[in-house]
Amino acid sequence: MSKCLGKKIKNDIIYYAIVALISLLRTLNRRAAILLMRGVGRLAWFLALHERKKSLRHLTDAFGDELSKKEIKTLSKGVFNNLAVCVADAVRLPVLVRQGLDRLVTVENFHHLTDAVAQGHGVLLQTGHFSNWELMGTWLVQKGIPLRVIAKRSYDPRLDAIIVGYRNEAGYSNTARGHALKSMVNGLKEGCVYGMLFDLDTKVKGVFVDFFGKQAHTAVIPAILAVQHDIPIVPVFIRLNDDYSYTIECQAPLTLQISDDPQADALVNTQRCSDVYESMIRRYPKHWIWMHSRWKKQPPQTV
């Protein structure tokens, strides 16, 4: 069997398994769907050896001086469980919307976002791969926030079509990363809100800033755009509560450094964005995807 054929078969299996899971979850009520996915999450923690090891290693890097090995192991299991529950709700979003998202979602300090939107100059909404960000986007659109998102294309165009379809159905547009800057600038001029998830180590233009005591390559474009076009950066996160309801937390717009040195400003302001991520993740560590290799790229070694 050729390598290409083997990859195609693997991708087909993954795709049809996901389609089948979506169909199943949408036929179940929420309680049953959550119970099922909690079982999947526990199973994944035992079977997905590579992802489990990465989560344990990254959690140890971040919290090893504060938590015991047993506590880190429990936290890692919680990460898988939290993600599984959020997947259940994300897949069932059309059902949840029909039933009314306000039954599940409360919001804190929504005025920080609505006041920024009311200024009419556009908003950069800083969020992350944190809890159920897809459900958060849907709720915000329902409340009149003119949301757009910039996202990386999936490795499988069929999966990408499913994800983009979800977002279009929810009412917010999806622009593929790599072709987004011009569209984004125009949208901001029109007063749109762009959801920015730049808490991962990606191939976009970035700088190295501190994240949990280690250097992490972080997208710099949001900080540059904010200063160049006088756009507020408003942190907004969603968290899954113990009773399986959700809380959306809106924070005050970031205070940005603006000086005669744009390069220094970009570094300082990107660090401030990173500090927001770290603060939120420290408060709710189960809600972030610790399987991700956040510190994969490192600055060049200097002699």
RALIN-V899143 format. One record per residue. PHI is phi in whole degrees, 0 to 359 (999 if undefined). PSI is psi in degrees with one decimal (* if undefined). OMEGA is omega in whole degrees, -180 to 180 (NA if undefined). Layout:
{{PHI/PSI/OMEGA} {PHI/PSI/OMEGA}}
This chain:
{{999/129.4/180} {289/159.6/-180} {298/-41.8/-179} {295/-41.9/180} {294/-40.6/178} {298/-40.0/179} {294/-40.5/180} {297/-43.8/179} {298/-43.4/179} {299/-46.7/-180} {296/-36.8/178} {296/-42.7/180} {298/-45.5/180} {297/-45.3/-178} {298/-50.8/-177} {291/-29.6/175} {294/-40.7/179} {293/-42.4/178} {299/-42.8/179} {295/-40.1/179} {295/-41.1/177} {301/-46.9/180} {299/-43.1/-180} {295/-48.3/-177} {297/-32.1/-179} {283/-15.0/176} {272/-16.6/-178} {269/157.0/170} {284/171.2/-173} {297/-42.5/-179} {300/-46.7/-179} {294/-39.8/180} {297/-41.0/179} {293/-43.6/178} {300/-43.2/179} {299/-47.9/-176} {287/-27.9/173} {297/-38.1/175} {296/-40.6/177} {297/-41.4/179} {298/-42.7/178} {295/-41.3/179} {295/-41.0/-180} {298/-36.8/-179} {297/-35.6/180} {278/-36.7/-173} {270/-34.7/-178} {277/72.6/-172} {303/-45.2/-177} {297/-46.5/-179} {292/-37.5/178} {297/-46.1/-180} {298/-39.4/179} {296/-42.7/-180} {297/-42.3/179} {295/-41.0/-179} {293/-44.6/-178} {291/-38.9/177} {295/-36.3/177} {293/-41.1/177} {301/-39.8/-175} {277/-38.8/-171} {236/9.8/-175} {301/-28.4/179} {276/-9.3/-175} {246/-29.0/-174} {239/151.4/176} {283/167.9/177} {300/-38.5/179} {296/-41.6/179} {293/-38.3/178} {293/-39.3/177} {298/-44.4/178} {298/-40.5/179} {295/-40.6/178} {299/-43.6/177} {298/-37.9/178} {296/-34.8/177} {298/-47.7/180} {296/-41.5/-179} {295/-45.5/-179} {298/-44.4/180} {297/-40.5/-180} {297/-42.8/179} {295/-41.7/179} {295/-36.0/176} {297/-42.6/179} {303/-46.3/-179} {287/-36.4/179} {297/-43.0/178} {297/-36.1/-177} {267/15.7/-177} {307/-45.2/179} {303/-36.8/177} {292/-45.2/-179} {296/-36.6/179} {296/-44.1/179} {298/-34.7/-179} {279/-17.3/179} {103/107.6/-177} {293/-24.5/-179} {295/-15.4/175} {291/-23.7/-176} {250/-23.0/-167} {244/131.3/167} {241/161.0/-176} {228/144.6/177} {245/129.9/174} {57/43.3/-179} {301/-24.2/-177} {298/-26.7/179} {300/-38.4/180} {279/-46.9/-177} {295/-36.3/178} {295/-40.1/179} {294/-40.9/178} {296/-38.8/-176} {296/-20.6/178} {292/-22.8/173} {82/9.3/-178} {257/7.0/-177} {89/159.4/-178} {218/139.3/168} {261/111.8/-179} {269/111.1/-179} {273/113.9/173} {225/-167.1/-178} {203/-176.6/176} {281/71.8/-166} {226/114.4/-179} {55/-137.5/-172} {258/75.3/-176} {294/-26.7/178} {291/-41.3/178} {295/-38.2/178} {299/-45.1/179} {300/-41.7/179} {297/-44.6/180} {298/-43.2/-179} {298/-42.1/179} {297/-40.5/179} {298/-25.3/179} {268/10.8/174} {91/9.8/178} {280/121.9/-178} {283/74.4/-170} {273/139.4/169} {227/155.6/180} {230/149.8/173} {250/123.5/-175} {218/149.8/175} {287/140.4/175} {294/144.8/175} {289/155.1/179} {296/-22.9/180} {246/115.9/-179} {305/-29.6/180} {291/-40.7/176} {291/-37.6/178} {299/-39.9/179} {296/-37.1/178} {295/-47.0/-178} {295/-48.3/180} {297/-36.6/178} {298/-41.2/176} {304/-48.9/-175} {292/-40.2/177} {296/-39.9/179} {295/-34.6/179} {288/-24.2/176} {112/8.8/177} {235/144.8/-174} {276/155.1/-177} {237/122.5/177} {248/130.7/-178} {290/136.5/177} {297/143.4/-179} {104/-20.8/179} {227/29.8/-165} {250/-18.8/-168} {298/-49.0/-179} {297/-45.8/178} {300/-38.5/-178} {293/-45.7/179} {299/-43.3/178} {296/-41.8/180} {296/-39.8/178} {296/-38.6/178} {298/-27.6/179} {274/-0.6/178} {91/15.3/-179} {284/161.8/177} {251/124.3/-180} {253/118.0/176} {283/122.0/-176} {244/116.8/176} {252/89.1/-177} {241/44.0/178} {261/10.6/-179} {244/162.9/175} {273/103.1/-177} {239/-176.7/-177} {269/5.4/-180} {286/165.4/178} {300/129.1/-176} {208/176.6/175} {229/164.4/178} {265/124.7/177} {228/166.9/-179} {284/134.1/177} {215/109.9/-175} {56/39.5/174} {81/4.1/179} {231/153.9/179} {287/131.0/-179} {229/130.7/179} {288/121.9/-171} {228/137.5/-179} {303/133.3/-176} {256/-15.3/-176} {303/-43.1/179} {304/-43.9/-180} {295/-38.5/179} {293/-47.2/180} {299/-41.4/-178} {301/-42.2/-179} {284/-46.0/-176} {297/-35.9/-174} {246/11.6/178} {53/53.1/-179} {253/128.6/178} {288/144.4/171} {256/116.2/-177} {247/113.9/177} {287/129.7/178} {221/126.0/-178} {227/154.5/175} {241/143.2/178} {229/148.2/177} {270/124.8/-178} {273/168.4/-178} {297/-26.2/179} {268/11.2/179} {69/17.7/165} {272/174.9/-180} {235/149.1/173} {234/127.3/175} {263/126.5/-179} {248/117.3/176} {259/132.9/-180} {249/163.1/-180} {296/147.8/177} {306/144.1/-180} {294/144.8/171} {274/118.7/-174} {256/145.0/174} {278/129.2/177} {229/114.9/-177} {222/-166.3/178} {273/4.9/-179} {239/88.9/-177} {302/-34.6/-179} {293/-43.3/178} {294/-39.4/178} {299/-43.5/-179} {299/-41.3/-180} {293/-47.4/-179} {297/-44.5/-176} {288/-33.2/175} {293/-37.5/176} {298/-38.7/179} {295/-37.8/175} {297/-44.2/180} {297/-37.6/179} {297/-34.8/177} {297/-46.1/178} {301/-50.2/-177} {299/-42.0/180} {299/-44.0/-179} {292/-41.7/-179} {292/-36.2/177} {297/-37.5/-180} {288/-36.2/-176} {226/69.2/-172} {295/-24.9/180} {291/-15.4/-170} {270/-7.9/-178} {258/157.8/-176} {270/86.2/-176} {289/-5.3/176} {288/-19.2/-177} {286/138.5/179} {277/78.4/-173} {294/-28.2/-175} {251/27.9/-176} {297/-50.4/177} {277/140.5/178} {228/154.5/179} {300/151.3/177} {301/142.4/178} {289/134.6/177} {250/143.5/-178} {271/*/NA}}
